[in-house]
């Protein structure tokens, strides 16, 4: 994904923001660092971030990285359970708040348009629930005004079912923007979300409004989206008749 028209100062993952921020300082003793103290520290951090966000200018725009990892994520269980060859990255990634912990690649664009502040999510992979637990409270996020899907692998659409918490408790539905070829895949993998008539009466499922992406630019809640499409990329590390292939995926550019 490309962002040639955005100008942000890197304030460190997961946020790119164009204005300096300061947070209240606090510390907890390292000795006896109990689970309760970890929870308290997380709450203090979340409140500090929320208070700072409340002071943002009304037209402030942000890019929040929900995840920057591979489809499998980091740490990997196969590494953690290997008694003879456990890597230092995965070993550190299990520590609370460690930056080696990586979830599926995804980002959220929060911006202020003519109709108010909007949150546009790019991809909702199989680890979306975990990333949303971490970053939505931390940055005062609540609604999801649209989701743009880049491809139909599990690391991009595996969390669609988790959107039910939003459509059942926060908002009536969520618009999904997806290419036709990927929508055809979703008709099979998430058939009950595409056609909710097959759902058992009374069952809670995500209420999604599907929109097909074409090659021309389109507008999502006042945000103009340009597509460089398709772009062939290499997926997989093995190249044989059984593993690895080249697949066209979409490259996006966003205009504020």
C-alpha positions in Angstrom: 0.0 0.0 0.0 1.3 3.5 -0.9 0.6 6.8 0.8 2.3 9.4 -1.4 0.0 12.3 -0.4 0.3 11.8 3.4 2.9 13.6 5.4 3.3 12.3 8.9 6.1 12.4 11.5 7.0 8.9 12.7 6.2 8.8 16.5 7.0 5.1 16.7 4.8 2.1 16.1 1.9 1.7 15.9 1.1 5.4 15.3 2.1 8.0 12.7 1.0 11.4 13.8 1.8 14.9 12.5 2.0 16.5 15.9 4.1 15.9 19.0 2.4 14.4 22.0 3.3 14.3 25.7 1.9 11.9 28.3 1.7 11.9 32.1 4.7 10.2 33.6 4.2 7.3 35.9 6.2 4.2 37.0 5.7 1.0 38.9 8.4 -0.9 40.8 9.9 -3.8 38.9 10.0 -6.0 42.0 6.9 -7.9 42.6 5.5 -7.0 39.3 2.2 -8.8 39.8 -0.6 -9.3 37.1 -2.6 -6.7 39.0 0.2 -4.1 38.6 0.5 -5.0 34.9 -3.3 -4.4 34.5 -3.0 -1.1 36.4 -0.1 0.0 34.2 -2.1 -0.9 31.0 -5.0 1.1 32.3 -2.8 4.1 33.1 -1.3 4.0 29.6 -4.7 3.7 28.0 -6.1 6.7 30.0 -3.0 8.8 29.2 -3.3 8.1 25.5 -7.1 8.8 25.6 -6.6 12.1 27.4 -4.0 13.1 24.9 -6.2 12.2 22.0 -9.0 14.3 23.5 -6.8 17.3 23.0 -6.1 16.7 19.3 -7.2 19.3 16.8 -10.5 18.5 15.1 -8.8 18.1 11.7 -5.9 15.8 12.9 -5.4 12.7 10.8 -3.6 9.6 11.8 -2.4 6.2 10.6 -2.5 3.5 13.3 -0.7 0.3 12.6 -3.0 -2.5 14.0 -0.4 -5.2 13.0 2.9 -5.5 11.1 3.5 -9.2 11.2 3.2 -12.2 9.0 0.2 -14.4 8.6 1.4 -16.7 11.3 2.3 -13.9 13.6 5.1 -13.7 16.2 5.7 -15.4 18.5 5.3 -18.9 17.0 4.2 -21.8 19.1 6.5 -24.1 17.2 9.5 -22.0 18.4 8.3 -21.6 22.0 7.8 -25.3 22.4 11.1 -26.3 20.8 13.3 -27.4 23.8 16.6 -27.4 21.8 16.3 -24.3 19.5 14.2 -21.5 20.9 14.9 -18.2 19.2 15.3 -15.0 21.3 12.7 -13.1 19.3 9.8 -15.4 20.1 11.1 -15.8 23.7 10.9 -12.0 24.2 7.6 -11.7 22.3 5.7 -13.5 25.1 6.5 -10.7 27.5 3.7 -8.3 28.1 4.1 -5.2 25.9 7.1 -6.5 24.1 7.5 -5.0 20.6 8.5 -8.4 19.1 4.9 -9.5 19.3 3.5 -9.0 15.8 0.0 -9.6 14.5 -1.4 -9.7 11.0 -0.6 -6.7 8.9 -3.4 -4.2 9.1 -3.8 -0.4 9.6 -6.5 2.0 10.5 -6.8 5.5 9.0 -8.5 8.0 11.4 -9.2 11.3 9.7 -11.6 14.3 9.8 -13.7 14.8 6.7 -16.6 17.0 5.8 -19.0 14.6 7.6 -16.8 14.3 10.8 -14.2 12.0 12.1 -14.0 8.6 10.4 -12.2 5.3 11.0 -11.3 3.3 7.9 -9.8 -0.1 8.5 -7.5 -1.9 6.0 -7.8 -5.7 6.3 -9.3 -7.6 9.2 -7.1 -10.7 9.6 -7.4 -13.7 11.9 -5.6 -11.8 14.8 -7.8 -8.7 14.4 -9.6 -9.4 17.7 -6.3 -9.3 19.6 -5.0 -6.2 17.9 -8.3 -4.4 18.4 -8.2 -5.2 22.1 -4.8 -3.6 22.3 -5.2 -0.5 20.2 -8.9 0.5 20.1 -9.0 1.3 23.9 -5.5 2.8 23.7 -6.4 5.3 21.0 -10.1 5.9 22.0 -11.4 4.1 18.9 -14.9 2.8 18.9 -16.6 2.8 15.5 -15.4 1.2 12.2 -16.8 3.3 9.3 -15.5 1.0 6.5 -13.2 -1.9 5.9 -11.1 -2.2 2.7 -9.9 -5.8 1.9 -6.7 -6.1 -0.1 -6.9 -9.9 -0.7 -8.8 -13.0 0.3 -6.3 -14.8 2.5 -7.0 -15.5 6.2 -4.6 -12.8 7.3 -6.8 -10.3 5.6 -10.3 -11.6 6.1 -10.1 -14.1 8.9 -11.4 -11.6 11.4 -14.6 -10.7 9.6 -16.7 -12.8 12.0 -15.3 -10.7 14.9 -17.0 -7.6 13.5 -20.2 -8.9 15.1 -19.3 -7.1 18.3 -19.5 -3.8 16.4 -22.6 -4.5 14.4 -24.4 -5.9 17.4 -23.4 -3.4 20.0 -21.9 -0.2 18.4 -23.4 0.3 14.9 -26.0 -1.3 12.7 -23.6 -2.5 9.9 -20.1 -2.0 8.4 -19.4 -1.4 4.7 -16.9 -3.8 3.2 -15.0 -2.8 0.1 -13.5 -5.8 -1.8 -12.5 -6.8 -5.3 -14.8 -9.1 -7.2 -12.4 -12.0 -7.3 -11.9 -11.9 -3.5 -15.6 -11.5 -3.0 -16.1 -14.8 -4.8 -13.8 -16.4 -2.4 -15.6 -14.9 0.6 -18.9 -16.3 -0.7 -17.4 -19.7 0.1 -15.3 -19.0 3.2 -17.8 -16.6 4.8 -21.0 -17.6 3.1 -23.1 -16.9 6.2 -21.9 -13.3 6.2 -22.6 -12.8 2.6 -26.0 -14.4 2.7 -27.4 -14.0 6.2 -30.6 -15.8 5.3 -28.9 -19.1 5.9 -28.1 -18.2 9.5 -30.1 -19.9 12.3 -32.7 -17.5 13.6 -31.5 -15.6 16.6 -27.8 -16.3 15.9 -25.5 -13.2 16.1 -23.4 -12.6 13.0 -21.7 -9.6 11.6 -23.9 -7.3 9.6 -21.8 -6.4 6.6 -22.6 -4.3 3.5 -20.4 -5.5 0.6 -19.2 -3.2 -2.1 -17.3 -4.3 -5.2 -14.0 -2.5 -5.9 -13.3 -1.7 -9.6 -10.1 -0.3 -11.2 -11.2 3.3 -11.0 -10.8 5.4 -7.8 -13.7 5.2 -5.3 -14.8 7.3 -2.3 -15.1 5.8 1.2 -16.6 8.3 3.7 -15.1 11.4 2.0 -11.7 9.6 1.5 -10.7 9.1 -2.1 -9.0 5.8 -2.7 -6.8 5.2 -5.7 -5.9 1.6 -6.8 -2.8 0.4 -8.6 -4.2 -2.9 -9.5 -3.2 -5.6 -10.0 0.3 -5.8 -8.6 1.8 -9.3 -8.8 3.6 -10.3 -5.7 5.3 -13.5 -4.5 3.3 -15.4 -1.8 4.9 -18.3 -0.1 8.5 -19.4 0.3 8.4 -22.7 -1.6 8.1 -22.8 -5.4 6.9 -26.0 -6.8 3.7 -27.5 -8.2 2.3 -27.6 -4.6 3.6 -24.6 -2.8 4.0 -20.9 -3.6 2.5 -18.8 -6.4 2.3 -15.3 -7.8 -1.0 -13.6 -7.1 -2.2 -10.1 -8.1 -3.1 -8.0 -5.1 -4.2 -4.4 -4.8 -2.0 -1.5 -4.0 -3.9 1.5 -2.5 -3.2 5.2 -2.3 -5.3 7.5 -0.1 -6.1 11.2 -0.7 -7.1 13.4 2.2 
